[in-house]
């Protein structure tokens, strides 16, 4: 999966981030095109110009991917799904949304929006290529032809019915429309996706043994599809089991909160050391939720700075980390912020923390549910116990 990214821009109200892995793939594309493609199609091109064109081509490629993701995001936002962020990473891009599609028709629209944008980009570059006069520089023609080729390849690859690629989501939407069962449709689409992934791995490995280095990328993509498809299937099962379960039934209580103005030194000694929790809600002078302070955020601050810096300086101030007591746990699981931080703060009507709900809490309930199923107990009844008193997020 993409992993941690850092934000570089905000476009149409949507933050755009890039993963550190993205820098590696840009460098590899630049080197590959500068060393191989452009020297092979442009006579007597200098190394400096060749690698410059390789870099420009890599940036144009990721601009196309960014537009592809905005296609998904704009359609999702049009149908009431909030988009938290778009990330560019090792194998392309991903749109992080606060929720899943509510019906198969919406899922189909989301899935086709990105490929639709890519198809338009390919058509534009195709039209430019046809319109170029015979006197056009071979450098310009090579640049345009590469963008045409790579966008056609992206379009074809994305439309493979290999979940979680766009084509796999199209397959899931059609299955969902037919059987009206999202969990079953996801499981079927994920199985097809894993089949494609294993096929890519096999072909990639055989290609490597045949001396074709490009087989490595095919194998890497295959591994990603196998892992991502499996993760999506498990996620769908978990969300189905927690559908309708309110946050108050799983949250850990009572909750201990840290005021914003407390020094990091005191936060370490009076809170983390005393209570031995790994995270605390952060409150303002009125006792209202303002963020979350995790132990790893405090550890990132050098010890000699902790006496002069406060909790406000390093706390995660994302408002989406606050949820109501009746918040559906299944909906919470699909929130990118919850996946990123691993916990959410349950607040009352006034905005004051009353509990903490972490991935650890949810995993504990799943383990208990599996034991109950193994002993013949009612599985649903085991899905919503109250967490033990004074257990914080792990």
Beta strands, then each sheet from edge to edge (+ up, - down):
strand 1: 5-11
strand 2: 14-19
strand 3: 83-89
strand 4: 92-97
strand 5: 257-259
strand 6: 279-283
strand 7: 289-294
strand 8: 322-324
strand 9: 343-347
strand 10: 353-358
sheet 1: 1+ 2- 3- 4+
sheet 2: 5+ 6+ 7-
sheet 3: 8+ 9+ 10-
end
